[in-house]
Amino acid sequence: MNILLDTNFLFSALGFDGKSKEILEYLILSNNNVFICDEIYKELIKNISQKFSPKVKKDALIIINYWLEYKAIILIKRFMYERNIILAEKYINKYDAPILAASFLPEIDYLITGDKDFLNIKQKVKSKIIILKASEIVNNIN
Amino acid sequence: MQLNPIQIRLPKRQIITIDKKVKQKDYSSRSEAIRDYINKIETLETLRRFQELTFKENLNTKKLLTGLKNIRKQVYNETLNN
């Protein structure tokens, strides 16, 4: 399966033990493909730059780039989902729309997010995409 | 990426497991299976390394997740301006 990860889920999984981390480890060890889109990549970089001290920030960014280089996480470029943004804006606010638009790509099976704005539209989006709380994903993905 | 040959010795049990995966078409070859296993372990190690960095910075869940909505707005505006 191809799973798109939202920023809040990633930071929840990257920093701490818990359900999100278990899910991310499961996704890495199983034969699922993990994706982020351009906006999520930029948010990762910005959040790391704002929260980490300069020396540690450098190490954290090396890790992010390692994941992308070795395809542990696959980056979806904006031009691939840009045409879906107008449709996505019918369901969600303009800031979250690019992420929803990326999840509309036929290759993406799931979007994992903890964002309540996404969870509220879960029933409205008529597609194979199911938007789940992190704690729900294990039951649904197996 | 250039691939270099090495010779490795594995217990029979592990060879059977790998061959089973190749037979099931999970991998195209033994080499591909072993490369994938190593990649996965390396990725898990980097996950742990990232976690160590957050401890080093005294970042808890709340601190790490705080402000993400604002960052999303910033990224949106920057993308729009480009």
Backbone of each chain as ProteinMPNN parsed JSONL, in Angstrom:
{"seq_chain_A": "MNILLDTNFLFSALGFDGKSKEILEYLILSNNNVFICDEIYKELIKNISQKFSPKVKKDALIIINYWLEYKAIILIKRFMYERNIILAEKYINKYDAPILAASFLPEIDYLITGDKDFLNIKQKVKSKIIILKASEIVNNIN", "coords_chain_A": {"N_chain_A": [[0.82, -1.195, 0.0], [0.276, 2.337, -0.482], [1.136, 5.03, 1.396], [0.375, 8.224, 2.482], [1.854, 10.566, 4.561], [0.988, 12.89, 7.074], [2.24, 16.019, 8.431], [1.914, 16.366, 11.236], [1.542, 13.767, 12.149], [4.011, 12.65, 11.427], [5.884, 14.09, 13.037], [4.994, 13.356, 15.506], [5.568, 10.679, 15.373], [8.312, 10.644, 14.88], [9.657, 11.722, 17.024], [9.051, 10.416, 19.433], [8.317, 7.603, 21.611], [5.496, 5.497, 21.193], [2.12, 5.159, 19.875], [2.143, 6.326, 17.253], [4.843, 6.12, 16.521], [5.173, 3.371, 16.572], [3.511, 2.704, 14.431], [4.813, 3.967, 12.275], [7.238, 2.555, 12.265], [6.247, 0.045, 11.681], [5.287, 0.51, 9.098], [7.681, 0.975, 7.754], [9.011, -1.474, 8.034], [7.284, -3.248, 6.823], [5.92, -4.029, 3.555], [4.949, -1.607, 2.627], [4.693, 1.583, 0.99], [5.951, 4.724, 1.865], [4.944, 8.052, 1.75], [5.557, 11.596, 1.327], [4.388, 14.933, 0.613], [5.361, 17.876, -1.291], [4.688, 20.174, 0.289], [4.552, 19.113, 2.859], [7.159, 18.28, 3.202], [8.452, 20.788, 3.215], [7.329, 21.83, 5.524], [8.352, 20.071, 7.438], [11.091, 20.726, 7.334], [10.987, 23.441, 8.09], [9.874, 23.3, 10.684], [11.792, 21.815, 12.05], [13.939, 23.572, 11.793], [13.035, 25.681, 13.34], [12.714, 24.597, 15.892], [14.971, 23.161, 16.722], [18.365, 23.471, 17.942], [21.107, 25.125, 16.194], [23.301, 23.263, 15.692], [22.269, 20.708, 16.217], [20.108, 20.768, 14.573], [21.299, 20.565, 12.064], [22.116, 17.864, 12.042], [19.603, 16.648, 12.237], [18.414, 17.39, 9.833], [20.07, 16.082, 8.053], [19.299, 13.474, 8.506], [16.609, 13.502, 7.608], [17.05, 14.04, 4.894], [18.482, 11.769, 4.231], [16.5, 9.806, 4.4], [14.932, 10.534, 2.244], [16.717, 10.314, 0.122], [17.325, 7.584, 0.106], [14.879, 6.558, -0.353], [13.277, 5.761, 1.759], [11.325, 7.364, 2.564], [9.164, 8.7, 0.223], [9.179, 11.433, -1.923], [6.55, 13.393, -3.145], [6.255, 15.421, -5.846], [5.027, 18.782, -6.245], [3.861, 19.471, -8.726], [2.634, 17.184, -9.509], [0.247, 16.889, -8.126], [-0.983, 19.283, -8.204], [-3.12, 19.965, -9.87], [-5.239, 18.882, -8.534], [-5.873, 20.511, -6.441], [-7.884, 22.491, -6.494], [-10.221, 20.972, -6.408], [-9.821, 19.785, -3.909], [-10.063, 21.986, -2.242], [-12.761, 22.282, -2.05], [-13.503, 20.689, -0.026], [-11.945, 21.218, 2.189], [-10.053, 23.63, 4.166], [-8.008, 26.228, 2.594], [-5.322, 26.013, 3.313], [-4.816, 23.394, 4.082], [-5.53, 22.108, 1.818], [-3.585, 21.434, -0.291], [-2.393, 19.116, 0.754], [-4.496, 17.33, 0.996], [-5.086, 17.238, -1.699], [-2.837, 15.923, -2.702], [-3.308, 13.463, -1.587], [-5.382, 12.638, -3.128], [-4.288, 11.557, -5.389], [-4.167, 8.788, -7.62], [-2.361, 6.807, -6.91], [-2.121, 6.873, -4.19], [-3.17, 5.317, -1.247], [-3.894, 5.704, 1.422], [-4.23, 8.434, 3.699], [-2.499, 9.447, 6.458], [-3.235, 11.178, 9.271], [-3.411, 13.393, 12.093], [-4.897, 15.55, 12.23], [-7.693, 17.392, 13.035], [-9.271, 18.779, 11.212], [-9.057, 17.329, 8.885], [-10.069, 14.929, 9.709], [-12.708, 15.538, 10.119], [-13.746, 15.695, 7.557], [-13.726, 13.215, 6.624], [-15.901, 11.488, 6.014], [-17.041, 12.8, 3.91], [-15.413, 12.779, 1.672], [-15.491, 11.178, -1.228], [-13.916, 8.654, -2.176], [-11.347, 6.19, -2.69], [-9.697, 6.795, -0.704], [-9.039, 6.782, 2.681], [-9.272, 8.596, 5.546], [-7.531, 8.604, 8.461], [-7.288, 8.403, 12.043], [-4.204, 8.249, 13.772], [-4.213, 6.178, 15.623], [-6.049, 4.474, 14.594], [-5.06, 3.312, 12.344], [-3.579, 0.885, 12.311], [-5.401, -1.224, 12.613], [-6.886, -0.921, 10.298], [-5.139, -1.15, 8.193], [-4.106, -3.653, 8.081]], "CA_chain_A": [[0.0, 0.0, 0.0], [0.992, 3.615, -0.528], [0.606, 5.823, 2.496], [0.835, 9.612, 2.588], [1.904, 10.943, 5.978], [0.887, 14.317, 7.358], [3.339, 16.515, 9.261], [1.695, 16.132, 12.671], [1.798, 12.348, 12.407], [5.453, 12.414, 11.315], [6.597, 14.584, 14.217], [4.58, 12.518, 16.617], [6.26, 9.393, 15.221], [9.768, 10.79, 14.826], [10.284, 12.142, 18.259], [8.673, 9.787, 20.698], [7.722, 6.274, 21.613], [4.04, 5.577, 21.257], [1.389, 4.551, 18.77], [2.601, 6.846, 15.953], [6.16, 5.558, 16.217], [4.932, 1.953, 16.243], [2.931, 2.648, 13.082], [5.857, 4.313, 11.302], [8.163, 1.418, 12.201], [5.526, -1.017, 10.969], [5.252, 0.861, 7.673], [9.033, 0.812, 7.206], [9.38, -2.89, 7.993], [6.397, -3.975, 5.913], [6.177, -3.644, 2.165], [4.19, -0.407, 2.261], [5.511, 2.727, 0.593], [5.604, 5.907, 2.643], [5.096, 9.254, 0.932], [5.194, 12.941, 1.775], [4.318, 15.824, -0.541], [6.255, 19.032, -1.194], [4.335, 21.038, 1.421], [4.914, 18.44, 4.11], [8.624, 18.357, 3.274], [8.819, 22.146, 3.634], [6.924, 21.973, 6.935], [9.343, 19.331, 8.228], [12.331, 21.526, 7.391], [10.722, 24.65, 8.87], [9.669, 22.971, 12.1], [13.111, 21.434, 12.587], [14.752, 24.796, 11.859], [12.54, 26.541, 14.418], [12.714, 23.958, 17.215], [16.26, 22.584, 17.095], [19.515, 24.378, 17.924], [21.769, 24.999, 14.884], [24.139, 22.072, 15.509], [21.393, 19.524, 16.182], [19.291, 20.95, 13.353], [22.063, 20.033, 10.928], [22.027, 16.394, 12.103], [18.206, 16.248, 11.961], [18.165, 17.55, 8.395], [20.803, 14.999, 7.367], [18.456, 12.267, 8.609], [15.47, 13.678, 6.687], [17.538, 13.895, 3.514], [18.846, 10.353, 4.063], [15.253, 9.061, 4.118], [14.476, 10.832, 0.878], [17.704, 9.785, -0.833], [17.241, 6.127, 0.031], [13.481, 6.216, -0.624], [12.522, 5.308, 2.929], [10.151, 8.215, 2.372], [9.182, 9.147, -1.173], [8.654, 12.796, -2.057], [5.69, 13.652, -4.307], [6.443, 16.827, -6.245], [3.763, 19.524, -6.298], [3.231, 19.474, -10.057], [1.877, 15.937, -9.697], [-1.101, 16.958, -7.518], [-1.44, 20.676, -8.251], [-4.423, 20.041, -10.535], [-6.273, 18.399, -7.599], [-6.03, 21.432, -5.309], [-9.196, 23.16, -6.573], [-11.191, 19.999, -5.892], [-9.579, 19.616, -2.468], [-10.55, 23.188, -1.53], [-14.211, 22.141, -1.827], [-13.69, 19.877, 1.171], [-11.114, 21.608, 3.337], [-9.497, 24.989, 4.046], [-6.985, 26.359, 1.543], [-3.984, 25.648, 3.797], [-4.708, 21.929, 4.094], [-5.947, 21.568, 0.516], [-2.536, 20.729, -1.061], [-2.127, 17.774, 1.311], [-5.637, 16.508, 0.563], [-4.93, 17.074, -3.153], [-1.834, 14.87, -2.919], [-3.93, 12.179, -1.228], [-6.31, 12.274, -4.214], [-3.576, 10.851, -6.47], [-4.612, 7.384, -7.647], [-1.356, 5.919, -6.299], [-2.167, 6.959, -2.721], [-4.278, 4.554, -0.667], [-4.285, 6.265, 2.716], [-3.56, 9.594, 4.287], [-2.504, 9.353, 7.924], [-3.144, 12.504, 9.888], [-4.104, 13.573, 13.363], [-5.524, 16.872, 12.111], [-9.151, 17.269, 13.138], [-9.898, 19.308, 9.994], [-9.134, 16.214, 7.935], [-10.945, 13.878, 10.247], [-14.09, 15.979, 9.956], [-14.222, 15.515, 6.174], [-13.513, 11.8, 6.281], [-17.099, 10.894, 5.425], [-17.462, 13.537, 2.707], [-14.535, 12.512, 0.529], [-15.91, 9.919, -1.844], [-12.852, 8.035, -2.957], [-10.805, 5.048, -1.95], [-8.861, 7.309, 0.382], [-9.657, 6.817, 4.013], [-8.442, 9.417, 6.426], [-7.597, 7.911, 9.738], [-6.472, 8.792, 13.185], [-3.051, 7.346, 13.873], [-4.529, 4.987, 16.419], [-6.943, 3.592, 13.832], [-4.468, 2.805, 11.102], [-3.095, -0.493, 12.394], [-6.515, -2.124, 12.376], [-7.386, -0.781, 8.947], [-4.131, -1.41, 7.166], [-3.81, -5.097, 8.026]], "C_chain_A": [[0.86, 1.255, 0.0], [0.342, 4.586, 0.453], [1.22, 7.218, 2.495], [0.764, 10.024, 4.055], [1.816, 12.454, 6.132], [1.963, 14.717, 8.377], [3.136, 16.187, 10.743], [1.954, 14.666, 13.043], [3.308, 12.07, 12.412], [6.199, 12.88, 12.562], [6.221, 13.8, 15.463], [5.363, 11.203, 16.581], [7.778, 9.528, 15.345], [10.397, 11.031, 16.187], [10.085, 11.221, 19.447], [8.182, 8.361, 20.522], [6.214, 6.429, 21.725], [3.437, 5.002, 20.001], [1.919, 5.019, 17.4], [3.935, 6.223, 15.554], [6.026, 4.078, 15.835], [4.432, 1.816, 14.812], [3.999, 2.942, 12.038], [6.852, 3.157, 11.158], [7.527, 0.251, 11.438], [5.547, -0.751, 9.463], [6.619, 0.655, 7.02], [9.364, -0.673, 7.037], [8.505, -3.708, 7.047], [6.665, -3.506, 4.485], [5.298, -2.487, 1.706], [5.163, 0.694, 1.848], [5.014, 3.969, 1.317], [5.926, 7.16, 1.828], [4.911, 10.524, 1.766], [5.078, 13.793, 0.512], [5.21, 17.041, -0.277], [5.979, 19.894, 0.033], [4.771, 20.405, 2.745], [6.432, 18.455, 4.294], [9.06, 19.736, 3.781], [8.457, 22.379, 5.104], [7.894, 21.244, 7.868], [10.6, 20.174, 8.437], [12.126, 22.754, 8.284], [10.6, 24.346, 10.357], [10.992, 22.587, 12.762], [13.968, 22.685, 12.77], [14.341, 25.686, 13.031], [12.73, 25.929, 15.808], [14.093, 23.47, 17.673], [17.345, 23.659, 17.076], [20.306, 24.133, 16.632], [22.552, 23.703, 14.675], [23.271, 20.807, 15.354], [20.509, 19.564, 14.937], [19.99, 20.327, 12.144], [21.957, 18.501, 10.884], [20.623, 15.914, 11.747], [17.906, 16.343, 10.466], [18.897, 16.487, 7.57], [19.955, 13.724, 7.375], [17.268, 12.351, 7.637], [15.916, 13.443, 5.248], [17.982, 12.468, 3.212], [17.598, 9.546, 3.688], [14.793, 9.292, 2.69], [15.416, 10.223, -0.154], [17.56, 8.276, -1.007], [15.803, 5.618, -0.066], [12.774, 5.545, 0.549], [11.22, 6.106, 2.981], [10.257, 8.784, 0.959], [8.499, 10.507, -1.273], [7.808, 12.923, -3.325], [5.812, 15.131, -4.637], [5.091, 17.485, -6.517], [3.064, 19.454, -7.665], [2.371, 18.224, -10.285], [0.45, 16.015, -9.146], [-1.711, 18.351, -7.581], [-2.846, 20.795, -8.853], [-5.573, 19.588, -9.611], [-6.626, 19.414, -6.516], [-7.404, 22.113, -5.324], [-10.283, 22.226, -6.029], [-11.048, 19.855, -4.372], [-10.128, 20.785, -1.658], [-12.073, 23.161, -1.328], [-14.481, 21.418, -0.508], [-13.013, 20.446, 2.412], [-10.545, 23.002, 3.102], [-8.303, 25.023, 3.092], [-5.586, 25.926, 1.992], [-3.768, 24.132, 3.768], [-4.982, 21.309, 2.714], [-4.814, 20.87, -0.268], [-2.272, 19.305, -0.561], [-3.261, 16.828, 0.899], [-5.532, 16.227, -0.939], [-3.922, 15.966, -3.464], [-2.442, 13.495, -2.601], [-4.939, 11.713, -2.276], [-5.622, 11.52, -5.354], [-3.959, 9.368, -6.449], [-3.638, 6.42, -6.97], [-1.478, 5.867, -4.777], [-3.403, 6.239, -2.179], [-4.801, 5.174, 0.624], [-3.543, 7.575, 2.98], [-3.635, 9.406, 5.797], [-2.298, 10.745, 8.5], [-3.834, 12.49, 11.244], [-4.884, 14.873, 13.369], [-7.048, 16.736, 12.081], [-9.866, 17.791, 11.89], [-10.046, 18.213, 8.939], [-10.132, 15.167, 8.419], [-12.415, 14.245, 10.058], [-14.643, 15.766, 8.546], [-14.148, 14.059, 5.711], [-14.71, 11.186, 5.556], [-17.495, 11.553, 4.103], [-16.649, 13.18, 1.471], [-14.874, 11.141, -0.05], [-14.8, 9.393, -2.745], [-12.339, 6.857, -2.145], [-9.937, 5.502, -0.783], [-9.652, 7.303, 1.682], [-8.729, 7.597, 4.92], [-8.636, 8.926, 7.849], [-6.831, 8.617, 10.827], [-5.34, 7.783, 13.253], [-3.422, 6.051, 14.583], [-5.419, 4.002, 15.656], [-6.233, 2.805, 12.752], [-4.087, 1.332, 11.186], [-4.222, -1.469, 12.075], [-6.97, -2.097, 10.926], [-6.402, -1.212, 7.87], [-3.867, -2.9, 7.024], [-4.927, -5.871, 7.332]], "O_chain_A": [[2.016, 1.237, 0.424], [-0.84, 4.911, 0.347], [2.442, 7.368, 2.505], [-0.264, 9.849, 4.708], [2.48, 13.204, 5.417], [2.517, 13.875, 9.083], [4.076, 15.779, 11.424], [2.506, 14.366, 14.102], [3.817, 11.357, 13.276], [7.047, 12.159, 13.086], [7.04, 13.608, 16.362], [5.769, 10.681, 17.619], [8.447, 8.629, 15.854], [11.517, 10.6, 16.461], [10.884, 11.247, 20.383], [7.706, 7.964, 19.459], [5.727, 7.403, 22.3], [4.136, 4.43, 19.164], [2.12, 4.204, 16.5], [4.136, 5.846, 14.4], [6.676, 3.6, 14.905], [4.866, 0.933, 14.072], [4.086, 2.247, 11.026], [7.259, 2.824, 10.045], [8.187, -0.434, 10.656], [5.79, -1.652, 8.661], [6.706, 0.215, 5.874], [9.928, -1.077, 6.021], [8.936, -4.74, 6.531], [7.545, -2.676, 4.251], [4.946, -2.399, 0.53], [6.307, 0.73, 2.3], [3.813, 4.232, 1.376], [7.024, 7.309, 1.292], [4.204, 10.526, 2.774], [5.605, 13.425, -0.538], [5.743, 17.209, 0.82], [6.904, 20.299, 0.736], [5.29, 21.084, 3.631], [6.928, 18.621, 5.409], [9.918, 19.845, 4.657], [9.192, 23.045, 5.834], [8.217, 21.736, 8.949], [11.1, 20.315, 9.553], [12.97, 23.072, 9.122], [11.161, 25.058, 11.19], [11.271, 22.987, 13.892], [14.643, 22.835, 13.788], [15.175, 26.357, 13.639], [12.889, 26.654, 16.789], [14.352, 23.376, 18.873], [17.273, 24.622, 16.313], [20.196, 23.061, 16.036], [22.479, 23.104, 13.602], [23.51, 19.967, 14.487], [20.206, 18.534, 14.335], [19.367, 19.659, 11.319], [21.737, 17.917, 9.823], [20.457, 14.912, 11.052], [17.228, 15.483, 9.904], [18.41, 16.049, 6.528], [19.9, 12.993, 6.386], [16.964, 11.387, 6.934], [15.252, 12.742, 4.484], [17.873, 12.008, 2.076], [17.633, 8.714, 2.782], [14.326, 8.376, 2.014], [14.978, 9.687, -1.172], [17.66, 7.755, -2.118], [15.533, 4.429, 0.109], [11.784, 4.839, 0.357], [10.17, 5.602, 3.381], [11.306, 9.286, 0.554], [7.392, 10.703, -0.773], [8.263, 12.611, -4.425], [5.51, 15.989, -3.808], [4.142, 16.835, -6.957], [1.838, 19.386, -7.745], [1.492, 18.213, -11.147], [-0.446, 15.315, -9.618], [-2.812, 18.58, -7.081], [-3.656, 21.61, -8.411], [-6.738, 19.881, -9.879], [-7.571, 19.205, -5.756], [-8.017, 22.288, -4.271], [-11.158, 22.655, -5.276], [-12.043, 19.811, -3.648], [-10.599, 20.608, -0.534], [-12.608, 23.929, -0.528], [-15.571, 21.53, 0.054], [-13.441, 20.194, 3.538], [-10.553, 23.499, 1.976], [-7.674, 24.001, 2.818], [-4.762, 25.524, 1.17], [-2.674, 23.655, 3.466], [-4.697, 20.134, 2.483], [-5.052, 19.815, -0.856], [-1.969, 18.406, -1.345], [-3.024, 15.685, 0.508], [-5.846, 15.129, -1.398], [-4.129, 15.168, -4.379], [-2.133, 12.5, -3.256], [-5.307, 10.539, -2.312], [-6.291, 10.914, -6.19], [-4.064, 8.766, -5.381], [-4.034, 5.348, -6.512], [-0.994, 4.927, -4.145], [-4.529, 6.512, -2.594], [-6.004, 5.167, 0.885], [-2.409, 7.782, 2.548], [-4.721, 9.227, 6.349], [-1.289, 11.398, 8.232], [-4.723, 11.678, 11.501], [-5.464, 15.255, 14.385], [-7.612, 16.059, 11.221], [-10.943, 17.306, 11.545], [-11.03, 18.174, 8.199], [-10.915, 14.609, 7.651], [-13.261, 13.372, 9.862], [-15.856, 15.668, 8.358], [-14.464, 13.73, 4.568], [-14.537, 10.445, 4.588], [-18.191, 10.954, 3.283], [-17.147, 13.271, 0.349], [-14.59, 10.1, 0.544], [-14.773, 9.673, -3.943], [-12.834, 6.569, -1.055], [-9.497, 4.687, 0.028], [-10.79, 7.768, 1.744], [-7.544, 7.285, 5.039], [-9.753, 8.847, 8.36], [-5.859, 9.33, 10.576], [-5.485, 6.628, 12.854], [-2.993, 4.967, 14.188], [-5.525, 2.835, 16.032], [-6.72, 1.771, 12.295], [-4.26, 0.601, 10.211], [-4.014, -2.437, 11.344], [-7.39, -3.118, 10.381], [-6.798, -1.593, 6.768], [-3.451, -3.359, 5.96], [-4.842, -7.092, 7.199]]}, "seq_chain_B": "MQLNPIQIRLPKRQIITIDKKVKQKDYSSRSEAIRDYINKIETLETLRRFQELTFKENLNTKKLLTGLKNIRKQVYNETLNN", "coords_chain_B": {"N_chain_B": [[22.999, 4.176, -8.665], [25.974, 2.582, -7.878], [26.491, -0.884, -7.644], [28.228, -3.144, -5.632], [29.861, -6.298, -5.612], [29.729, -8.664, -2.912], [30.718, -11.412, -0.837], [28.645, -13.328, 1.188], [27.914, -15.253, 4.148], [25.236, -17.166, 5.271], [22.941, -18.492, 7.73], [21.174, -21.571, 7.089], [18.452, -21.391, 7.563], [17.876, -18.664, 7.217], [18.48, -18.354, 4.539], [16.511, -19.941, 3.386], [14.265, -18.46, 4.105], [14.702, -16.073, 2.638], [14.744, -17.07, 0.006], [12.155, -17.949, -0.181], [10.754, -15.553, -0.162], [11.627, -14.497, -2.561], [10.591, -16.354, -4.322], [7.908, -15.89, -3.904], [7.686, -13.584, -5.252], [8.141, -11.248, -3.906], [10.588, -10.114, -3.928], [13.04, -9.589, -6.53], [15.392, -10.941, -6.55], [17.88, -12.673, -4.501], [19.811, -10.852, -3.751], [18.452, -8.4, -3.938], [16.575, -8.716, -1.912], [18.2, -8.876, 0.385], [19.435, -6.372, 0.286], [17.178, -4.775, 0.715], [16.455, -5.544, 3.313], [18.664, -4.55, 4.724], [18.446, -1.807, 4.165], [16.057, -1.246, 5.506], [16.712, -1.722, 8.18], [18.706, 0.214, 8.513], [17.145, 2.501, 8.186], [15.452, 2.313, 10.412], [17.378, 2.651, 12.384], [18.094, 5.308, 11.934], [15.724, 6.521, 12.606], [15.706, 6.1, 15.359], [17.933, 7.591, 15.96], [17.033, 10.137, 15.341], [15.156, 10.434, 17.313], [16.818, 10.48, 19.549], [17.999, 12.94, 19.117], [15.859, 14.681, 19.585], [15.475, 14.273, 22.296], [17.872, 15.269, 23.222], [17.522, 17.944, 22.742], [15.627, 18.563, 24.536], [12.934, 18.395, 23.762], [9.549, 17.915, 23.993], [6.501, 16.098, 23.178], [4.436, 17.983, 22.948], [5.831, 20.421, 22.552], [7.112, 19.884, 20.135], [5.01, 19.565, 18.38], [3.66, 21.922, 18.552], [2.553, 24.86, 16.935], [2.458, 23.924, 14.341], [0.293, 24.373, 12.643], [0.532, 27.08, 12.064], [2.967, 27.047, 10.712], [2.16, 25.641, 8.485], [0.525, 27.52, 7.285], [2.429, 29.492, 6.703], [4.03, 28.12, 4.824], [2.146, 27.765, 2.836], [1.639, 30.446, 2.068], [4.185, 31.215, 1.177], [4.509, 29.478, -0.973], [2.504, 30.391, -2.606], [3.427, 32.961, -3.185], [5.62, 32.378, -4.671]], "CA_chain_B": [[23.897, 3.758, -7.589], [26.768, 1.425, -8.272], [26.399, -2.007, -6.708], [29.476, -3.91, -5.591], [29.624, -7.666, -5.114], [30.407, -9.203, -1.719], [30.26, -12.771, -0.543], [28.228, -13.45, 2.594], [27.475, -16.579, 4.583], [24.026, -17.063, 6.085], [22.387, -19.774, 8.178], [20.243, -22.16, 6.124], [17.103, -20.876, 7.866], [17.713, -17.337, 6.596], [18.474, -18.542, 3.078], [15.169, -20.452, 3.047], [13.34, -17.314, 4.215], [14.935, -15.175, 1.501], [14.306, -17.735, -1.23], [10.684, -17.975, -0.148], [10.319, -14.203, -0.549], [11.909, -14.348, -3.995], [9.616, -17.214, -4.999], [6.6, -15.208, -3.797], [7.826, -12.351, -6.052], [8.326, -10.047, -3.076], [11.864, -9.572, -4.426], [13.424, -10.225, -7.791], [16.59, -11.757, -6.337], [18.393, -12.708, -3.124], [20.518, -9.576, -3.517], [17.475, -7.342, -3.695], [15.988, -8.958, -0.592], [19.179, -8.515, 1.426], [19.555, -4.893, 0.243], [15.983, -4.193, 1.333], [16.556, -5.752, 4.77], [19.671, -3.614, 5.266], [17.849, -0.461, 4.089], [15.042, -1.103, 6.559], [17.404, -1.613, 9.477], [19.344, 1.544, 8.543], [16.09, 3.507, 8.389], [15.044, 2.243, 11.828], [18.458, 3.259, 13.185], [18.017, 6.77, 11.811], [14.551, 6.924, 13.403], [16.165, 6.159, 16.757], [18.879, 8.719, 16.039], [16.218, 11.361, 15.361], [14.559, 10.485, 18.652], [17.888, 10.935, 20.464], [18.181, 14.393, 18.917], [14.762, 15.406, 20.246], [15.765, 14.224, 23.74], [19.01, 16.169, 23.428], [16.994, 19.31, 22.669], [14.539, 18.677, 25.534], [11.655, 18.636, 23.084], [8.512, 16.921, 24.242], [5.509, 16.013, 22.086], [3.71, 19.252, 22.832], [6.715, 21.435, 21.94], [7.409, 19.52, 18.744], [3.802, 19.703, 17.552], [3.139, 23.287, 18.662], [2.842, 25.804, 15.852], [2.458, 23.309, 13.008], [-0.738, 25.021, 11.811], [1.117, 28.341, 11.57], [3.981, 26.695, 9.712], [1.425, 25.278, 7.263], [0.097, 28.782, 6.657], [3.637, 30.115, 6.145], [4.405, 27.377, 3.606], [1.112, 28.088, 1.828], [1.861, 31.811, 1.571], [5.443, 31.229, 0.428], [4.267, 28.784, -2.253], [1.665, 31.295, -3.397], [4.257, 34.08, -3.628], [6.609, 31.93, -5.665]], "C_chain_B": [[24.651, 2.505, -8.004], [26.694, 0.326, -7.209], [27.673, -2.842, -6.787], [29.235, -5.294, -5.006], [30.38, -7.95, -3.812], [29.908, -10.632, -1.517], [29.824, -12.816, 0.921], [27.793, -14.877, 2.888], [26.285, -16.408, 5.515], [23.613, -18.432, 6.585], [21.33, -20.255, 7.188], [18.83, -21.59, 6.301], [16.86, -19.529, 7.168], [17.687, -17.428, 5.072], [17.093, -19.024, 2.621], [14.156, -19.307, 3.068], [13.474, -16.389, 3.005], [14.424, -15.8, 0.201], [12.777, -17.799, -1.331], [10.128, -16.63, -0.629], [10.522, -13.97, -2.043], [10.882, -15.147, -4.803], [8.225, -16.574, -5.003], [6.563, -13.906, -4.598], [7.849, -11.086, -5.191], [9.608, -9.332, -3.506], [12.24, -10.299, -5.702], [14.644, -11.13, -7.633], [16.953, -11.78, -4.855], [19.058, -11.374, -2.782], [19.539, -8.468, -3.174], [16.855, -7.491, -2.304], [16.933, -8.503, 0.516], [19.388, -7.0, 1.468], [18.383, -4.24, 0.955], [16.019, -4.356, 2.855], [17.517, -4.725, 5.379], [19.114, -2.18, 5.264], [16.871, -0.229, 5.234], [15.687, -0.932, 7.93], [18.069, -0.235, 9.598], [18.321, 2.639, 8.817], [15.619, 3.501, 9.837], [16.105, 2.868, 12.733], [18.399, 4.785, 13.119], [16.785, 7.315, 12.549], [14.953, 7.09, 14.863], [17.108, 7.339, 16.953], [18.1, 10.032, 16.13], [15.596, 11.529, 16.751], [15.584, 10.959, 19.691], [18.092, 12.448, 20.359], [17.084, 15.182, 19.628], [14.954, 15.393, 21.769], [16.856, 15.228, 24.091], [18.541, 17.627, 23.503], [15.883, 19.564, 23.693], [13.19, 18.991, 24.895], [10.67, 17.531, 23.457], [7.478, 16.986, 23.119], [4.844, 17.36, 21.844], [4.555, 20.304, 22.115], [6.931, 21.155, 20.453], [6.202, 19.743, 17.819], [3.218, 21.118, 17.587], [3.523, 24.118, 17.437], [2.802, 25.205, 14.453], [1.427, 23.947, 12.08], [-0.21, 26.332, 11.222], [2.171, 28.089, 10.502], [3.303, 26.338, 8.394], [0.976, 26.541, 6.522], [1.283, 29.494, 6.009], [4.025, 29.453, 4.82], [3.422, 27.691, 2.484], [1.389, 29.456, 1.208], [3.14, 31.903, 0.735], [5.257, 30.572, -0.95], [3.477, 29.683, -3.191], [2.487, 32.438, -3.99], [5.318, 33.677, -4.645], [5.917, 31.684, -6.989]], "O_chain_B": [[24.061, 1.508, -8.421], [26.822, 0.598, -6.015], [28.132, -3.197, -7.872], [28.501, -5.449, -4.03], [31.522, -7.526, -3.639], [28.824, -11.002, -1.967], [30.569, -12.381, 1.8], [27.362, -15.61, 1.998], [26.324, -15.598, 6.44], [23.901, -19.437, 5.936], [20.672, -19.45, 6.53], [18.114, -21.342, 5.33], [15.791, -19.288, 6.607], [16.97, -16.683, 4.403], [16.574, -18.572, 1.6], [13.309, -19.19, 2.182], [12.474, -15.973, 2.421], [13.757, -15.141, -0.597], [12.2, -17.714, -2.415], [9.167, -16.576, -1.396], [9.701, -13.333, -2.703], [10.374, -14.682, -5.823], [7.469, -16.697, -5.967], [5.547, -13.212, -4.625], [7.604, -9.986, -5.687], [9.698, -8.105, -3.453], [11.839, -11.438, -5.941], [14.902, -11.985, -8.481], [16.413, -11.014, -4.057], [18.894, -10.841, -1.685], [19.76, -7.693, -2.243], [16.637, -6.5, -1.607], [16.522, -7.833, 1.463], [19.504, -6.413, 2.544], [18.556, -3.277, 1.703], [15.664, -3.439, 3.596], [17.225, -4.115, 6.408], [19.285, -1.437, 6.23], [16.855, 0.836, 5.851], [15.26, -0.103, 8.734], [18.005, 0.402, 10.649], [18.58, 3.577, 9.571], [15.41, 4.561, 10.428], [15.782, 3.528, 13.72], [18.625, 5.469, 14.118], [16.807, 8.437, 13.056], [14.599, 8.071, 15.517], [17.081, 8.002, 17.99], [18.46, 10.926, 16.896], [15.528, 12.636, 17.285], [15.26, 11.735, 20.59], [18.323, 13.136, 21.353], [17.352, 16.235, 20.208], [14.64, 16.37, 22.449], [16.785, 15.933, 25.098], [19.104, 18.433, 24.243], [15.278, 20.636, 23.716], [12.403, 19.767, 25.437], [10.946, 16.348, 23.253], [7.571, 17.825, 22.224], [4.706, 17.816, 20.709], [4.085, 20.986, 21.205], [6.933, 22.068, 19.627], [6.354, 20.065, 16.641], [2.384, 21.471, 16.753], [4.662, 24.081, 16.971], [3.082, 25.901, 13.477], [1.654, 24.054, 10.875], [-0.458, 26.658, 10.061], [2.261, 28.82, 9.515], [3.797, 26.681, 7.32], [1.042, 26.614, 5.295], [1.167, 30.032, 4.907], [4.31, 30.128, 3.831], [3.813, 27.862, 1.33], [1.377, 29.611, -0.013], [3.172, 32.586, -0.288], [5.782, 31.051, -1.955], [3.733, 29.738, -4.394], [2.281, 32.838, -5.136], [5.845, 34.511, -5.381], [6.565, 31.301, -7.963]]}, "name": "protein", "num_of_chains": 2, "seq": "MNILLDTNFLFSALGFDGKSKEILEYLILSNNNVFICDEIYKELIKNISQKFSPKVKKDALIIINYWLEYKAIILIKRFMYERNIILAEKYINKYDAPILAASFLPEIDYLITGDKDFLNIKQKVKSKIIILKASEIVNNINMQLNPIQIRLPKRQIITIDKKVKQKDYSSRSEAIRDYINKIETLETLRRFQELTFKENLNTKKLLTGLKNIRKQVYNETLNN"}
